[in-house]
């Protein structure tokens, strides 16, 4: 069974657990919290399965696709991903229930279901892990691996396989280019022959996979060996850790049917991009709807207290340097940009950013709007348009980008956002280098959980009017 099939089977089995978890949660809610008359009939809740099952199927598939099957990433790492699935599922489920106006559904029942399903998933994964590990350790039908190469990379990979017998994989031999190595043993495994001997070895031995783990200089010399594997029906795998990378993830993609080795720097959104985008759209729509009275009042005060337009529009750089028009409530006098040159010597920020505490260009109403970040709220329109995200690095203006060092341009590798680590750390008290460091830290450590954490920390910072 290949890894992709294992992931799909795992996803199907774990999705099936949703149904018994649902009914067990109802029994718990019915017997331990309130009487059945207060809980309601089971038929009153069954319709929720039409939301939960497909939602959980997608989340579990995305989670399982991001991890190696059968515990090859380790049982702890496999279990650690379960709370993330449940957390995202809870947020999306509550959001759907809100927009569909399912207000009469017991919140205690939903919490009970989430807890029970978490327990079911943990027990299932532990059980499957130990069952598969036991079966693989004692199976006579382990996969036989032929390792091409005897250098550090090949030995390390063979050592890893030998230390994890529960994977059901066994190294039966090595292949080298150096004739003097033939007949020697590495990790108690024999060097069976030279690269040119591969057809004979594949004919005389039971080999399931051939792993090419030689140095980069071998790449132009293994074409015939790979074709040999193809002709005899043996899977060929090439170890791709040719270049030392600390953060980049290596994946195999295709373009027009042609395989491409992708070295993807963080953040690697993958299939979670759709979830992040859905949260951006849903949250932005909700805020714009709820804050409409505040928008109207702010617009009126801007118009009657200062001549000029209500909105300030400015060209900014977005994802990969794409230009877009950022929208804010106008908080400065109309000729603010012309005055900037005259005030440049009063800049209190390092780097290409211009900030000063008592900026004379800011209007009285603008100062209030800035204190509570109300001037930023029209940017939710930019989020809906796809120019920005809720969480991400601050969108820079073109002349700021011109002053970036090369490594600082990595801030443009993601969509800019309304808030990020710099927002909750006190925006004006952070110098430019620290600002960039925090943005890059966010990019390197990105997760949906981190986005949610930043959003919840931003809300009190905005209400207090601190760091703005």
C-alpha positions in Angstrom: 0.0 0.0 0.0 1.5 3.4 -1.0 1.7 6.4 1.2 -1.1 8.3 -0.6 -3.5 5.4 -0.3 -2.6 5.1 3.4 -3.5 8.8 3.9 -6.8 8.4 2.2 -7.8 5.3 4.2 -6.7 7.1 7.4 -8.8 10.1 6.5 -11.9 8.0 5.7 -11.6 6.0 9.0 -11.1 9.1 11.1 -14.1 10.8 9.4 -16.2 7.8 10.1 -15.5 8.3 13.8 -17.4 11.6 13.7 -20.8 9.7 13.7 -20.2 7.6 16.9 -18.6 10.6 18.6 -21.7 12.7 17.7 -24.1 10.2 19.3 -21.9 9.6 22.4 -21.7 13.4 22.9 -25.5 13.5 22.8 -25.8 10.7 25.4 -23.3 12.5 27.6 -25.1 15.8 27.2 -28.4 14.2 27.9 -27.4 12.2 31.0 -24.8 14.4 32.7 -25.8 18.0 32.0 -29.5 18.5 31.7 -32.6 16.4 31.4 -33.7 15.2 27.9 -36.5 17.8 27.9 -34.0 20.6 28.0 -31.6 18.9 25.6 -34.2 18.3 22.9 -34.8 15.2 20.9 -31.8 13.6 19.0 -33.6 14.3 15.7 -33.2 18.0 16.6 -29.4 17.7 16.3 -28.9 15.1 13.6 -29.0 17.7 10.8 -25.6 19.0 12.1 -24.0 15.9 10.7 -24.5 17.3 7.3 -22.2 20.2 8.3 -19.8 18.3 10.5 -19.0 15.3 8.3 -17.8 17.1 5.2 -16.1 19.8 7.2 -14.1 17.2 9.3 -13.3 15.2 6.1 -11.6 18.2 4.5 -9.7 19.2 7.7 -8.6 15.6 8.4 -7.5 15.2 4.7 -5.5 18.4 4.9 -3.9 17.3 8.2 -3.1 13.8 7.0 -1.7 15.1 3.7 0.8 17.3 5.6 2.2 14.3 7.6 3.8 11.1 6.7 1.4 8.1 7.1 1.6 5.3 9.7 3.5 7.3 12.2 6.6 7.9 10.2 6.8 11.4 11.6 6.5 9.9 15.1 3.4 9.2 17.2 3.8 12.4 19.3 3.8 14.6 16.2 0.8 12.7 14.8 -1.2 13.2 18.0 -0.1 16.8 18.4 -1.9 17.7 15.1 -5.3 16.5 16.5 -6.1 19.6 18.6 -5.4 21.8 15.6 -8.0 19.9 13.5 -10.5 20.2 16.3 -9.7 23.9 16.9 -10.2 24.8 13.3 -13.2 22.7 13.0 -14.8 24.4 16.0 -14.2 27.9 14.6 -15.6 27.0 11.2 -18.6 25.1 12.6 -19.5 28.0 14.9 -19.1 30.4 12.0 -21.4 28.3 9.8 -24.0 28.0 12.6 -23.9 31.7 13.1 -24.4 32.6 9.5 -27.1 29.9 9.1 -28.8 31.2 12.2 -28.7 27.9 14.1 -29.2 29.7 17.4 -31.2 27.0 19.2 -28.4 24.4 19.1 -27.0 23.6 22.6 -23.5 25.0 22.9 -22.8 22.4 25.6 -23.6 19.7 23.1 -21.1 21.1 20.6 -18.4 21.3 23.3 -19.2 17.7 24.3 -18.9 16.6 20.7 -15.5 18.3 20.2 -14.1 16.7 23.4 -15.5 13.2 22.6 -14.2 13.4 19.0 -10.7 14.5 20.2 -10.6 11.4 22.5 -11.8 9.1 19.7 -9.1 10.4 17.3 -6.4 10.1 19.9 -7.4 6.5 20.9 -7.7 5.6 17.2 -4.3 6.9 16.2 -2.6 5.3 19.1 -4.3 2.0 18.4 -3.5 2.1 14.6 0.1 3.2 15.3 0.9 0.3 17.6 -1.0 -2.2 15.5 0.9 -1.2 12.4 4.2 -1.1 14.3 3.7 -4.6 15.7 2.6 -5.9 12.3 5.6 -4.4 10.6 8.1 -5.6 13.2 6.9 -9.2 12.8 6.0 -9.3 9.2 7.9 -11.4 6.7 6.7 -9.2 3.9 8.7 -6.1 4.7 9.7 -3.7 1.8 13.2 -4.4 0.7 15.3 -1.3 -0.1 18.4 -1.1 -2.2 20.5 1.9 -1.3 22.5 3.6 -4.1 25.4 5.3 -2.5 27.6 4.7 0.6 28.3 8.3 1.6 27.1 10.2 4.6 23.6 10.9 3.2 23.1 7.2 2.2 24.4 5.9 5.6 22.3 8.3 7.6 19.1 7.3 5.7 19.9 3.6 6.1 20.5 4.1 9.8 17.2 5.9 10.1 15.4 2.9 8.4 17.2 0.4 10.7 16.1 2.3 13.8 12.5 2.3 12.8 11.6 -1.3 12.1 7.9 -0.4 12.7 7.9 1.3 9.3 8.1 -2.2 7.7 11.2 -1.3 5.6 14.5 -3.1 5.4 17.8 -2.1 3.6 19.1 -5.3 1.9 22.2 -3.8 0.2 24.2 -0.9 -1.0 25.4 0.0 -4.5 28.6 2.0 -5.2 30.7 3.4 -8.1 34.0 2.5 -6.4 35.0 -1.1 -7.2 37.1 -1.3 -4.0 33.9 -0.8 -1.9 32.2 -3.9 -3.3 32.0 -6.8 -0.8 32.4 -4.5 2.2 29.7 -4.1 4.8 28.1 -0.9 6.0 25.8 -1.1 9.1 26.1 -4.9 8.7 24.7 -4.7 5.2 26.7 -5.7 2.2 27.8 -3.5 -0.7 26.3 -5.7 -3.5 27.9 -4.2 -6.6 28.5 -1.2 -8.8 25.9 1.1 -10.4 26.3 -0.7 -13.7 25.4 -4.0 -12.0 21.9 -2.7 -11.0 20.0 -4.7 -13.7 21.6 -8.0 -12.5 20.9 -7.2 -8.8 17.3 -6.3 -9.5 16.9 -9.6 -11.4 18.5 -11.8 -8.7 17.1 -10.2 -5.5 13.7 -9.2 -4.2 13.9 -5.4 -4.4 10.8 -3.3 -3.8 12.4 0.2 -3.9 15.7 1.7 -5.0 16.7 4.8 -3.1 19.3 7.0 -4.9 21.2 8.8 -2.1 24.5 9.5 -3.8 26.2 12.9 -4.1 24.9 15.6 -6.4 27.7 14.7 -8.9 25.9 11.4 -9.6 22.7 13.1 -10.9 23.9 13.1 -14.5 25.0 9.4 -14.2 21.9 7.7 -12.8 19.6 8.2 -15.8 20.2 4.7 -17.1 19.7 3.3 -13.5 16.4 5.1 -13.1 15.2 3.8 -16.5 16.3 0.3 -15.5 14.0 0.5 -12.4 11.2 1.7 -14.6 11.6 -1.1 -17.1 11.6 -3.8 -14.4 8.7 -2.2 -12.4 10.7 -1.2 -9.3 10.0 2.2 -7.7 13.0 4.6 -7.8 13.3 7.3 -5.1 15.8 10.1 -5.1 17.0 11.6 -1.9 16.6 15.3 -2.5 18.4 16.9 0.4 21.2 18.2 -1.9 21.3 21.7 -0.5 21.5 22.6 3.2 18.3 24.4 4.1 17.1 25.5 7.5 13.5 26.5 6.8 12.8 25.5 3.2 10.4 22.6 2.6 11.2 20.2 -0.3 8.2 19.0 -2.3 7.7 17.3 -5.7 5.3 19.2 -8.0 4.3 18.9 -11.6 3.9 21.4 -14.4 2.3 20.1 -17.6 3.1 16.6 -16.5 6.8 17.4 -15.9 8.1 16.8 -12.4 9.6 19.7 -10.5 11.5 19.6 -7.3 10.2 22.5 -5.2 12.1 24.2 -2.4 9.4 26.1 -0.8 10.3 28.7 1.8 7.9 29.4 4.7 5.1 30.0 5.0 4.0 26.9 3.2 0.2 27.5 3.2 -0.6 24.5 1.1 -4.2 23.4 1.3 -4.6 25.6 4.4 -4.6 28.7 2.1 -8.3 28.2 1.3 -9.1 28.1 5.0 -7.1 31.3 5.7 -8.8 33.0 2.8 -12.2 31.9 4.0 -11.5 33.2 7.5 -10.3 36.5 6.0 -13.5 36.9 4.0 -15.8 35.9 6.8 -14.2 38.0 9.5 -13.9 41.1 7.2 -17.6 40.9 6.1 -18.6 40.5 9.8 -16.6 43.5 10.9 -17.7 45.8 8.1 -21.3 44.9 8.8 -21.0 45.4 12.6 -18.9 48.5 12.4 -21.1 50.3 9.8 -22.5 52.9 12.3 -19.0 53.7 13.4 -17.9 54.1 9.8 -20.7 56.5 9.1 -20.0 58.6 12.2 -16.2 58.7 11.4 -16.9 59.7 7.8 -19.2 62.6 8.9 -16.7 63.9 11.5 -13.8 63.7 9.0 -15.8 65.7 6.4 -17.1 68.4 8.7 -13.8 69.1 10.6 -11.3 69.1 7.7 -11.5 69.9 4.0 -10.7 67.1 1.7 -11.8 63.5 0.9 -13.0 61.1 3.5 -10.7 58.3 2.4 -7.0 58.3 2.0 -5.8 56.1 -0.9 -2.1 55.2 -1.2 -0.2 52.9 -3.4 1.3 50.0 -1.4 3.2 46.8 -2.2 1.5 43.5 -1.6 2.2 39.8 -2.3 5.5 39.4 -4.4 5.6 43.2 -4.9 2.2 43.5 -6.5 0.9 47.1 -6.3 -2.5 47.9 -4.9 -4.4 50.9 -3.6 -4.7 50.8 0.2 -7.8 52.5 1.7 -7.8 54.3 5.0 -9.9 57.0 6.7 -8.0 60.3 6.1 -6.4 61.4 9.3 -4.0 64.1 7.9 -4.3 67.3 6.1 -4.6 67.1 2.4 -1.0 68.2 1.6 0.5 65.8 4.1 2.7 64.0 1.6 4.2 67.4 0.5 5.0 68.3 4.1 6.8 65.0 4.7 10.0 66.1 3.1 10.1 69.2 5.3 9.7 67.0 8.4 12.0 64.2 7.4 14.7 65.3 9.9 12.3 64.7 12.7 11.7 61.0 11.9 11.8 58.9 15.1 12.0 55.6 13.3 15.1 53.8 11.9 15.2 52.5 8.4 13.0 53.6 5.6 9.9 54.1 7.8 8.8 57.7 8.7 7.1 58.2 12.1 7.0 61.0 14.6 5.0 61.2 17.8 3.6 64.7 17.5 3.1 64.8 13.7 1.6 68.3 12.9 0.0 66.9 9.8 -2.5 64.8 11.8 -6.0 66.4 12.3 -7.7 66.3 15.8 -10.3 63.8 14.6 -7.5 61.8 12.9 -5.6 61.6 16.1 -8.6 60.0 17.8 -9.1 57.6 14.9 -5.5 56.6 15.0 -5.4 56.0 18.7 -8.1 53.3 18.4 -7.1 52.2 14.9 -10.4 53.2 13.5 -8.6 54.7 10.5 -7.5 51.2 9.6 -11.0 49.7 9.3 -11.6 50.5 5.6 -8.7 48.2 4.9 -11.1 45.3 5.5 -12.3 46.2 2.0 -8.8 45.5 0.8 -9.0 42.1 2.5 -12.2 41.3 0.8 -10.7 42.2 -2.6 -7.7 39.9 -1.9 -5.1 42.6 -1.7 -4.5 42.0 2.0 -5.1 39.5 4.8 -6.3 40.0 8.4 -2.9 39.0 9.7 0.4 39.6 7.9 3.3 42.1 7.6 2.4 45.7 7.2 2.0 46.7 3.6 4.9 49.0 2.7 4.9 52.0 0.3 7.2 51.9 -2.8 10.0 54.1 -1.5 10.2 52.0 1.7 10.8 48.9 -0.3 13.5 50.8 -2.3 15.4 51.1 1.0 15.1 47.4 2.0 18.1 45.2 2.2 17.8 42.1 0.0 16.9 39.7 2.9 14.2 42.2 4.2 12.3 41.8 0.9 11.1 38.4 2.2 8.4 40.4 3.9 6.8 40.6 0.5 6.5 36.8 0.2 3.1 36.8 1.9 0.0 39.0 1.6 0.3 42.0 3.9 -2.1 42.3 6.8 -4.0 44.6 9.1 -2.2 43.3 12.2 0.8 41.1 13.1 3.3 40.6 15.9 4.5 44.3 15.6 0.9 45.5 16.3 0.6 43.7 19.6 4.1 44.6 20.6 3.5 48.4 20.4 3.9 49.6 16.9 5.6 53.0 17.5 7.9 51.7 20.2 9.5 49.1 17.9 12.4 50.1 15.6 12.5 49.1 12.0 15.0 46.3 12.3 12.9 44.7 15.2 9.8 45.3 13.1 11.2 43.3 10.2 12.5 40.6 12.5 9.0 40.1 14.0 7.5 40.0 10.5 10.0 37.3 9.4 9.4 35.4 12.6 5.7 35.4 11.8 6.4 34.2 8.2 8.7 31.4 9.5 6.3 30.2 12.2 3.0 30.8 10.4 0.0 28.7 11.3 -3.7 29.3 11.5 -3.5 29.0 15.3 -0.9 31.8 15.3 -3.2 34.0 13.2 -6.1 33.5 15.7 -3.8 34.2 18.6 -2.6 37.5 17.1 -6.2 38.5 16.3 -7.3 37.9 19.9 -4.3 39.9 21.2 -4.9 42.7 18.8 -8.5 43.4 20.0 -7.5 44.5 23.6 -4.5 46.5 22.2 -6.9 48.4 19.9 -9.4 49.0 22.7 -6.7 50.3 25.0 -5.3 52.5 22.2 -1.8 51.4 23.0 1.2 51.1 20.7 -0.5 53.1 17.9 
